[in-house]
Amino acid sequence: MLDYSVWQICSGKTLQEIYDRTRSDKWLRSHRA
């Protein structure tokens, strides 16, 4: 159960980082054009 919780937290952070990165990329592209 503990391993699953740690994996969930780590995957959640990773997904958040990917989401933030794609959002900032879209923002940069729209402002660069």
Secondary structure, 3 states (H helix, E strand, C coil): CHHHHHHHHHHHHHHHHHHHHHHHHHHHHHHHC
